[in-house]
Each structure stands twice: as structure tokens, then as C-alpha cells.
Amino acid sequence: MSPEQNRHLAANGQTVLVLDFGSQYTQLIARRIREQSVYSVVHPFDVPIDRVRALAPQAIIFSGGPQSVYADAAPICSREI
């Protein structure tokens, strides 16, 4: 998909946000979404909530890594998300 097509899809409100929690498949997930003619954007799990609101995504995908969700240092996103 060309950058122009991506901008057109984003302008039409067809945005999927992929939050990256360390997965090795994050970019693959975003690419597969784009192949379905849906704009996707990848941000780290700790993206500010204001940025998420500005994107106004129709969907959010949490792309996790191998780290346990029960580990003391497990990544956590904003509760508002």
C-alpha cells in the first residue's frame, strides 16, 4: 500500500492502533492489517493517552512479547486505554 493510500485511509477514520509490548510479530500484524486496506499504526505500549485520543482508532491490538504478564517488571499500558 502506498503512503498516499495510507493517508487516505487514515483520513477516513479507518485506523487500527497496534500497541507494542515487545512482540516479534508487531510489524507483521500491522502489515497484515494494511493488506486488508485498513490503516494501522504501531506505537509502544506506554504511548501517552493524548496521542491515542488524537488517533481516534477504531480498534486497538495489544501485541505482547514472551515476558510473563505476572512478572514484576511486566509492561503495563495506561488504565485509560
C-alpha positions in Angstrom: 0.0 0.0 0.0 1.4 3.4 -0.9 1.9 6.2 1.6 -0.9 8.1 -0.3 -3.3 5.2 0.2 -2.4 5.1 3.9 -3.1 8.8 4.3 -6.4 8.4 2.6 -7.4 5.5 4.9 -6.3 7.4 8.0 -8.3 10.5 6.8 -11.4 8.3 6.5 -11.1 7.2 10.1 -10.1 3.7 9.4 -7.3 3.4 11.9 -6.1 0.4 13.9 -3.6 1.1 16.7 -1.1 -1.7 17.4 0.4 -1.3 20.9 3.8 -3.0 21.0 4.6 -4.8 24.3 7.7 -6.4 22.8 6.3 -8.9 20.4 8.5 -10.1 17.5 5.3 -10.1 15.3 4.2 -6.5 15.8 5.3 -5.3 12.4 3.8 -8.4 10.7 0.5 -7.7 12.4 0.5 -4.1 11.2 1.4 -5.2 7.6 -1.4 -7.8 7.5 -3.9 -5.1 8.6 -2.7 -2.8 5.9 -3.1 -5.6 3.3 -6.8 -5.5 4.2 -6.9 -1.8 3.2 -7.1 -0.6 6.7 -4.6 1.9 8.0 -2.6 0.7 11.0 0.0 2.5 13.2 2.4 0.9 15.7 3.2 2.7 19.0 5.0 1.4 22.1 2.8 0.2 25.0 3.5 3.4 27.0 2.2 5.8 24.4 0.5 8.8 26.1 -3.3 8.6 26.2 -3.5 12.0 24.5 -1.8 10.5 21.4 -4.2 7.6 21.4 -7.2 10.0 21.6 -5.7 12.1 18.8 -5.5 9.0 16.6 -9.1 8.0 17.5 -8.5 4.4 16.5 -11.5 2.1 15.7 -9.6 -0.8 17.2 -6.5 -1.4 19.4 -4.4 -4.6 19.2 -2.1 -5.4 22.1 0.9 -7.2 20.6 2.7 -8.9 23.5 6.0 -10.5 24.0 7.3 -13.5 25.7 7.6 -11.8 29.1 5.1 -13.1 31.6 2.2 -10.8 32.5 2.8 -11.8 36.1 6.5 -10.7 36.2 7.3 -7.8 38.5 8.6 -5.8 35.5 5.9 -6.7 33.1 5.0 -3.8 30.8 1.7 -2.1 31.5 -0.2 0.4 29.4 -2.4 3.3 30.7 -5.5 2.2 32.5 -7.4 4.7 30.3 -6.6 2.6 27.3 
